[in-house]
Amino acid sequence: MMDKKRKKGQEEMVGFALIVIIVTIVIVIFLVFSLGKPSGIEKSLEVENFLQAAGYITTNCNIGGENLNVKKLIVACKSNERCSDGADACAALKSVFIELLESNWDLEYYNGHHLLIYSIGEGETADEEEIIPILELKNGNLTGNYQGGDILFPVPPERFHINLKVYF
């Protein structure tokens, strides 16, 4: 009789141990999958290629007898220059990017996009850097996962950045 009680107790302990092991494995698997995913941020070669190509597009803004490409137009916008037809360089830059974003990142297929163009220059002391926004465009639903890209082009003494996030 003592052996039957002992055997039954051992079977219950083995069953309990198996349940604990199975639950532990399920929790570990859940943690691996939930922690393994990036938090919605993903660099995209497609977005970066788009930004690289966009920088070389020639615009209708003519300054000094030259139709400026997008990169030069960004610098002109930062300097508050005007195109030869009297239009503001920043307004020309904004219209160029609105057209580019609408034609390449159609909101019918994507949830939204966020474009930020800014420059980084020297601050008041040698150790400080000053971030100066030049243009920001937001359109659509900017929540959830996105792919992003950032390009940098220096025009001493400043560095200009074009950052784009495309949301799905």
C-alpha positions in Angstrom: 0.0 0.0 0.0 2.9 2.3 0.8 4.4 1.6 -2.6 1.1 2.6 -4.4 1.0 5.9 -2.6 4.7 6.6 -3.4 4.2 5.6 -7.1 1.2 7.8 -7.4 3.1 10.8 -5.7 6.0 10.3 -8.1 3.7 10.2 -11.1 2.1 13.5 -10.0 5.5 15.1 -9.5 6.6 14.0 -13.0 3.4 15.3 -14.5 3.8 18.7 -12.7 7.4 18.9 -13.8 6.4 18.3 -17.5 3.8 21.0 -17.3 6.3 23.5 -15.9 8.8 22.6 -18.6 6.2 23.0 -21.4 5.0 26.3 -20.0 8.7 27.5 -19.8 9.4 26.5 -23.4 6.2 28.3 -24.6 7.3 31.5 -22.7 10.8 31.3 -24.1 9.5 30.9 -27.7 7.1 33.9 -27.2 9.9 36.1 -25.9 12.2 35.1 -28.8 9.6 36.1 -31.3 8.5 39.3 -29.6 12.0 40.6 -28.8 13.4 39.5 -32.1 11.2 41.9 -34.2 12.5 45.4 -34.7 10.3 48.1 -33.2 8.8 49.3 -36.5 12.1 50.8 -37.7 13.8 49.3 -40.7 16.4 50.8 -43.0 15.4 50.4 -46.6 17.7 50.3 -49.6 14.8 51.3 -51.8 14.1 54.4 -49.7 17.8 55.4 -49.7 18.1 54.8 -53.4 15.0 57.0 -53.9 16.6 59.8 -51.8 20.0 59.5 -53.7 18.2 59.8 -57.0 16.0 62.6 -55.9 19.0 64.7 -54.9 20.1 64.9 -58.6 16.7 65.7 -60.1 16.9 69.1 -61.9 14.2 71.5 -60.8 12.6 74.5 -62.5 14.2 76.9 -60.0 16.8 78.9 -61.9 19.3 80.9 -59.8 22.3 82.5 -61.5 21.4 81.1 -64.9 21.4 77.5 -63.7 18.5 75.2 -63.1 19.2 73.8 -59.6 19.1 70.2 -58.8 17.4 69.2 -55.5 20.5 69.2 -53.4 21.5 72.7 -54.6 17.8 73.8 -54.1 18.0 72.7 -50.5 21.1 74.8 -49.9 19.4 77.8 -51.7 16.3 77.3 -49.4 18.5 77.3 -46.3 20.0 80.6 -47.6 16.5 82.1 -48.2 17.2 82.6 -51.9 14.7 83.2 -54.6 14.4 81.6 -58.0 14.8 83.9 -61.1 11.0 83.9 -61.6 10.6 85.4 -58.1 9.4 82.1 -56.4 10.8 81.3 -53.0 13.4 78.4 -53.2 11.7 76.7 -50.2 8.4 76.8 -51.9 10.0 75.3 -55.0 11.6 72.6 -52.9 8.4 71.7 -51.2 6.5 71.4 -54.5 9.2 69.2 -55.9 9.1 66.8 -53.0 5.3 66.7 -52.8 5.3 65.6 -56.5 8.1 63.1 -56.0 6.5 61.5 -52.9 3.1 61.3 -54.5 4.4 59.7 -57.6 6.7 57.2 -55.9 5.0 56.5 -52.6 1.4 56.5 -53.5 -0.9 56.5 -50.4 -3.1 53.9 -52.2 -0.4 51.3 -51.4 1.3 52.9 -48.4 -0.2 54.3 -45.2 1.9 57.5 -45.2 5.3 59.1 -45.3 7.3 61.6 -43.3 10.1 63.6 -45.0 12.5 65.7 -43.0 15.3 67.8 -44.5 17.6 69.6 -42.0 21.1 70.9 -41.7 23.7 70.4 -39.0 26.1 73.3 -38.5 28.5 74.5 -35.9 26.9 75.7 -32.7 28.1 78.6 -30.5 31.0 76.6 -29.2 33.3 74.2 -31.1 31.7 71.2 -29.3 28.1 72.1 -30.1 26.2 71.3 -33.2 23.1 73.1 -34.3 20.2 71.3 -36.0 18.3 73.6 -38.4 15.1 72.2 -40.0 14.6 73.2 -43.6 11.5 71.2 -44.8 9.2 68.8 -43.2 6.4 67.0 -45.0 4.0 64.6 -43.3 1.2 62.8 -45.1 -1.1 59.9 -44.3 -1.2 57.6 -41.3 2.2 57.7 -39.5 1.7 54.9 -37.1 2.9 51.3 -37.3 5.9 49.9 -39.1 7.9 51.8 -41.6 11.0 51.7 -43.7 13.3 54.6 -43.7 16.4 56.0 -45.2 18.7 59.0 -44.7 21.3 60.6 -46.9 23.9 63.1 -46.0 25.6 65.6 -48.2 28.1 68.1 -46.8 28.3 71.6 -48.0 31.0 73.1 -45.7 30.6 74.3 -43.0 27.3 72.4 -42.8 26.0 68.9 -43.3 22.6 68.5 -44.9 20.4 65.5 -44.3 17.3 64.2 -46.1 15.4 61.6 -44.0 12.4 59.7 -45.3 10.1 57.2 -43.5 7.5 55.3 -45.5 4.8 53.7 -43.4 2.9 50.6 -44.3 
